[in-house]
Amino acid sequence: MEGKRGAMSIEVVVGMILALAVLALLSYFLFREGGTFSREIASCESRGGACIAQDAQCDGRVILAKCASSATPRCCVSFAGDSRG
């Protein structure tokens, strides 16, 4: 009985290996899809705005958000609900 004092059973070791494998798979899928998700929520349209030209008038406020085209680099969110500057 003295030899079993600090020893782990095979079941515990196998359980730990399985748990680590599941954690690794979950991490892989989360981080692989996480990039797409963060790009989508950072876009101007997902924040209720419209991308407008640098010199165009914004009838609301200009926010920091990603615009798909460099020709329309600013994101305008209208106060009235219509996001078309």
Secondary structure as UniProt FT lines:
FT   HELIX           2..4
FT   HELIX           10..41
FT   HELIX           45..47
FT   STRAND          50..52
FT   TURN            54..55
FT   STRAND          60..63
FT   TURN            70..71
FT   STRAND          74..78
FT   TURN            79..80
//
